Amino acid sequence: MTISTTTQAARGGLLAAALLLAAAIPAQAAPRQLLPDNWLYLTVTRGDARSSDTRGTLLMCDPPMGHTHATEACAELAAVDGDIGSLPAKDVMCPMLYAPVTVQARGQWSGREVAYTHTFANTCAMGARTGEVFALDG
């Protein structure tokens, strides 16, 4: 009878200790979102596909940062709900000089995946078609 009472007391003590330990361990915070809802990784490659002259940056829009012209680029993207192909073309005269530039955007806008790639004849044509979004040179 003593063994049974001692075993029950030990089990009760272990249970109490486990409950105290569980209460003492702080609850882990929910995983923090690393990127805002609207973000794009942008690259601009000058020259042909074999070129090593590639510049890139992460554009975040909540709040605008990570890009030389983040405020303007985010406003332009917000106006077309993140659809780069829908950005309105600016009425500018660009030289007929072939100096190709390829732009690429990968990321997320309003919960949708964004994947955009386009090659323009030159940086003037790129700027006329994409505004400040790919203006990475400052």
C-alpha positions in Angstrom: 0.0 0.0 0.0 2.9 2.3 0.7 4.3 1.7 -2.8 1.0 2.6 -4.4 0.7 5.8 -2.4 4.3 6.7 -3.1 3.9 6.1 -6.8 0.8 8.2 -7.0 2.5 11.0 -5.1 5.5 10.8 -7.5 3.2 10.9 -10.5 1.4 13.9 -9.1 4.7 15.7 -8.4 5.9 15.0 -11.9 2.6 16.3 -13.4 2.8 19.5 -11.3 6.4 20.0 -12.3 5.6 19.5 -16.0 2.7 22.0 -15.7 5.0 24.6 -14.0 7.6 24.2 -16.8 5.0 24.5 -19.5 3.7 27.7 -17.9 7.3 29.1 -17.5 8.2 28.7 -21.2 7.1 31.8 -23.1 4.8 31.4 -26.0 6.6 31.7 -29.3 5.6 34.7 -31.4 3.8 34.0 -34.7 6.3 34.0 -37.6 6.9 37.5 -38.7 6.2 38.3 -42.3 9.6 39.1 -43.9 8.3 41.1 -46.9 5.4 43.4 -47.3 2.4 42.5 -49.5 3.7 44.5 -52.4 7.3 43.8 -53.3 9.3 43.2 -56.5 12.9 42.2 -57.2 13.9 44.3 -60.2 16.8 43.8 -62.5 18.1 45.7 -65.5 20.6 44.1 -67.8 22.4 46.3 -70.4 23.5 44.6 -73.7 22.7 41.2 -75.0 21.8 38.2 -73.0 25.4 37.3 -72.3 26.1 40.7 -70.6 27.3 40.8 -67.1 26.2 44.4 -66.7 23.1 43.6 -64.5 21.8 45.9 -61.7 19.1 44.8 -59.3 17.2 46.0 -56.3 14.3 45.0 -54.0 11.4 47.4 -54.3 9.1 47.3 -51.3 6.0 49.5 -51.2 4.6 49.3 -47.7 6.3 51.7 -47.0 8.2 52.6 -50.2 11.9 51.7 -49.8 14.8 49.8 -51.3 14.8 51.7 -54.7 16.2 55.1 -55.6 12.7 56.2 -56.8 10.7 53.9 -54.5 7.9 56.4 -53.8 7.3 57.2 -57.5 7.7 53.6 -58.6 5.2 52.4 -56.0 2.7 55.0 -57.0 3.0 54.1 -60.6 2.5 50.4 -59.8 -0.4 51.1 -57.5 -2.2 52.9 -60.3 -2.1 49.7 -62.4 -2.5 47.3 -59.5 1.1 46.0 -60.0 0.6 45.1 -63.7 3.8 46.4 -65.3 2.6 45.8 -68.8 -0.3 48.2 -68.2 1.9 51.1 -67.2 0.9 54.0 -69.5 3.6 54.9 -72.1 5.0 58.4 -71.8 5.0 60.6 -74.9 8.7 61.0 -75.5 10.9 60.9 -78.5 13.6 58.3 -78.2 16.7 58.0 -80.4 16.7 55.2 -82.9 19.8 53.8 -81.3 20.0 50.0 -80.6 21.5 49.5 -77.2 19.3 46.7 -75.8 18.3 46.6 -72.2 16.3 43.7 -70.6 14.3 44.3 -67.5 12.9 41.6 -65.2 10.5 41.8 -62.2 9.7 39.0 -59.9 7.7 39.3 -56.7 4.2 39.8 -55.3 1.5 42.4 -55.7 -1.8 42.3 -53.7 -1.3 38.6 -53.1 -0.6 37.8 -56.8 2.7 36.6 -58.2 4.4 39.0 -60.6 6.7 37.8 -63.3 7.6 40.3 -66.0 10.5 40.3 -68.6 10.9 42.6 -71.6 13.8 43.7 -73.8 13.7 47.3 -75.0 15.8 48.9 -77.8 17.4 51.3 -75.4 17.1 52.9 -71.9 15.0 55.8 -73.3 12.4 53.3 -74.6 12.5 51.4 -71.3 11.9 54.6 -69.3 9.1 55.7 -71.7 7.3 52.4 -71.2 8.0 51.6 -67.6 8.4 55.0 -65.9 10.3 55.0 -62.6 9.9 51.2 -62.0 13.2 50.2 -63.6 15.1 53.5 -63.0 17.8 51.9 -60.9 20.7 54.2 -61.8 19.4 57.1 -59.8 
